[in-house]
């Protein structure tokens, strides 16, 4: 699943390619979007900006129209020059936005909906997301408060809850807790504020570093390999109701 850093980079790339450009054509296989395009055509509108909010990507058009997409497990946005061959098959296409210079294609995007500014502000999923680790402003105290509101849950599962903090997925859950030296199976109630502050600080550092295209994985997908700090084997176990994979070092993460 694309995480907050991937969505941030995608939004930045789409903004760079599309912002200020006029839509010359719009195509979709999604009936709900097609119906709205019939009533309020996108062709001729200006793309004002593209932004991310946690794992959500929003394209803002002139005339108070917003296209909200969420990638879930397999969705992605690609950017092509007109006439350039797509890297994925046409059957995976869900949305195509064309300008004179670029073509933006959404492949296998499971969540896509149009909003006005007013309806976007009322959208339950967007309205309730936690502080965005890659947002222009990040409320550290609010993130701490929201984590503390889940005392009986394991910290790794809490970090995946987008209503607690927005942007962390399975990769950065494991990487954040390794960087902070915290056992992923520790219940929130057993962690003090210093430890939770360290977790939040690590998440901010790692996601922002990754959003800039820097960094490497210390534990994720390295089950059985030696820890780069202590040489003990990296462990792997499925965790939580959704059986999401967790990687950690039992020696370095004892807290």
C-alpha positions in Angstrom: 0.0 0.0 0.0 1.4 3.5 -0.9 2.2 5.3 2.3 2.2 9.0 3.1 5.7 9.6 1.6 4.7 8.0 -1.7 1.5 10.0 -1.9 3.4 13.2 -1.0 5.9 12.6 -3.9 3.1 11.7 -6.3 1.2 14.9 -5.4 4.3 16.9 -5.8 5.1 15.4 -9.2 1.5 15.9 -10.4 1.4 19.5 -9.2 4.7 20.2 -11.0 3.3 18.7 -14.3 -0.3 19.9 -14.1 -0.7 23.1 -12.0 -1.7 26.1 -14.1 -2.6 23.9 -17.1 -5.9 23.6 -18.8 -7.7 20.3 -19.1 -8.1 19.4 -22.8 -9.9 16.1 -22.1 -11.1 14.0 -19.3 -11.9 10.2 -19.4 -13.0 7.8 -16.8 -14.5 4.3 -16.5 -16.0 5.2 -13.1 -19.8 5.9 -13.6 -20.1 8.3 -10.7 -17.3 10.5 -12.0 -18.6 10.3 -15.5 -22.0 11.5 -14.4 -20.6 14.5 -12.7 -18.4 15.3 -15.7 -21.5 15.3 -17.9 -23.1 17.9 -15.6 -20.0 20.0 -14.9 -17.4 19.2 -17.6 -13.7 19.2 -16.6 -12.6 20.1 -20.1 -11.6 23.8 -20.1 -11.0 24.0 -16.4 -7.6 25.0 -15.0 -5.8 22.6 -12.6 -5.0 24.9 -9.7 -3.0 22.6 -7.5 -2.4 19.0 -6.4 -2.0 18.2 -2.7 -1.7 15.3 -0.4 -3.4 14.7 3.0 -2.0 11.6 4.6 -2.6 8.8 2.1 -5.2 10.9 0.2 -4.4 12.8 -3.0 -6.6 15.8 -4.1 -6.5 17.5 -7.5 -8.1 21.0 -7.3 -9.7 22.4 -10.4 -11.0 25.9 -11.1 -14.7 26.3 -10.5 -14.6 24.8 -7.0 -14.2 21.2 -8.1 -11.9 18.7 -6.2 -11.0 15.2 -7.3 -10.2 13.1 -4.2 -8.4 9.8 -4.7 -7.1 7.1 -2.3 -4.7 4.4 -3.6 -5.6 1.7 -1.0 -3.4 -1.3 -1.9 -2.7 -1.1 -5.6 -3.7 2.3 -7.0 -1.2 4.7 -8.6 -1.0 7.9 -10.6 1.3 8.0 -13.6 2.4 11.0 -15.7 3.1 10.7 -19.5 3.7 12.9 -22.4 0.9 12.9 -25.0 1.2 9.8 -27.2 3.7 8.1 -24.8 3.2 4.4 -24.2 1.6 3.6 -20.8 3.5 1.3 -18.4 0.4 -0.4 -17.3 -2.4 -2.0 -19.4 -5.4 0.0 -20.5 -7.7 -2.3 -18.6 -6.2 -0.9 -15.4 -7.1 2.7 -16.3 -9.6 4.4 -14.1 -9.1 8.2 -14.9 -7.2 10.1 -17.6 -6.7 13.9 -17.3 -5.1 15.4 -20.4 -3.4 18.8 -20.9 -1.4 20.0 -23.8 1.9 19.0 -22.2 1.1 16.0 -20.0 -1.4 13.1 -19.4 -2.1 12.0 -15.9 -3.5 8.5 -15.6 -4.9 6.9 -12.4 -4.6 3.1 -12.5 -6.7 0.7 -10.3 -7.6 3.6 -8.0 -10.4 2.2 -5.7 -11.6 5.5 -4.2 -12.3 8.4 -6.5 -14.9 11.1 -6.0 -15.6 14.7 -6.9 -16.2 17.3 -4.2 -16.9 21.0 -3.8 -14.9 22.8 -1.1 -17.9 22.4 1.2 -18.5 18.7 0.6 -14.7 18.0 0.9 -14.7 19.7 4.3 -17.6 17.5 5.4 -16.1 14.2 4.1 -15.9 12.0 7.1 -12.7 10.2 6.2 -10.8 13.3 5.5 -12.3 15.3 8.3 -11.2 12.8 10.9 -7.7 12.0 9.8 -5.0 12.7 12.4 -2.2 15.2 12.2 -0.5 14.8 8.8 3.2 13.9 9.3 4.0 15.5 5.9 1.6 18.4 6.2 2.8 22.1 6.2 2.0 22.1 9.9 2.1 19.2 12.3 0.5 19.2 15.7 2.9 17.1 17.8 0.8 17.5 21.0 -2.4 16.4 19.2 -0.6 13.4 17.8 0.5 12.5 21.3 -3.0 13.0 22.7 -4.5 10.7 20.0 -2.0 8.0 20.6 -2.7 8.2 24.3 -6.4 7.6 23.6 -5.6 4.0 22.7 -4.0 2.7 25.9 -5.0 -1.0 25.4 -3.6 -1.3 21.9 -0.2 -2.3 20.7 1.8 0.7 19.5 2.5 -0.7 16.0 -1.3 -1.1 15.4 -2.0 2.4 16.7 0.5 4.0 14.3 -1.4 2.4 11.4 -4.6 4.2 12.4 -4.9 7.2 10.1 -7.2 8.9 12.6 -4.4 8.9 15.1 -1.6 10.2 12.8 -1.8 10.4 9.0 0.8 9.0 6.6 2.2 5.9 8.3 1.8 2.5 6.7 3.3 -0.9 7.2 6.8 0.1 6.1 7.2 3.2 8.3 5.4 1.6 11.2 8.3 -0.9 11.5 11.0 1.6 10.6 9.7 4.3 13.0 9.7 1.9 16.0 13.1 0.5 15.2 14.5 4.1 15.0 12.8 4.9 18.3 14.0 1.7 20.0 10.4 0.6 20.9 9.1 -2.9 20.8 6.2 -2.9 18.4 4.1 -5.2 20.6 4.2 -2.8 23.6 0.8 -1.5 24.7 0.5 2.3 24.6 -0.3 2.3 28.4 3.2 1.0 29.1 4.9 3.8 27.2 5.7 7.1 28.9 5.6 10.5 27.2 9.3 10.6 26.5 9.0 7.3 24.6 6.0 8.5 22.7 7.7 11.8 21.8 10.6 9.8 20.5 8.3 7.7 18.3 6.6 10.8 16.8 9.9 12.5 16.2 11.2 9.4 14.5 8.1 9.2 12.3 8.5 12.8 11.3 12.2 12.4 10.5 11.8 9.2 8.5 8.8 10.1 6.4 10.1 13.5 5.5 13.5 12.0 4.6 11.7 9.5 2.4 9.5 12.1 0.8 12.7 13.8 -0.4 13.9 10.5 -1.9 16.5 9.7 0.8 17.1 6.9 3.2 17.0 3.1 3.3 15.2 0.4 5.2 16.7 -0.7 8.5 14.3 -3.6 9.2 11.4 -3.7 6.8 11.5 -6.8 4.5 14.8 -7.9 6.1 13.4 -10.8 8.2 16.3 -13.1 9.2 19.0 -10.7 8.1 21.4 -9.3 10.7 20.5 -6.0 12.4 22.7 -3.3 11.1 23.2 -2.1 14.7 23.7 -5.2 16.8 23.9 -8.1 14.2 21.1 -10.0 15.8 18.6 -11.4 13.3 15.7 -9.2 12.3 12.4 -10.8 13.4 9.1 -10.9 11.5 5.6 -11.6 12.8 2.0 -10.8 11.6 0.3 -8.4 13.9 -3.2 -7.0 14.5 -6.7 -7.8 13.3 -5.5 -7.4 9.6 -2.4 -9.5 10.2 -0.1 -6.8 8.9 3.6 -7.9 8.9 5.9 -6.3 11.5 9.7 -6.4 11.4 11.8 -5.6 14.4 15.0 -6.3 16.3 14.4 -7.9 19.7 17.8 -6.7 20.9 17.6 -3.0 19.9 13.8 -2.7 20.6 13.4 -3.7 24.2 11.3 -0.8 25.5 
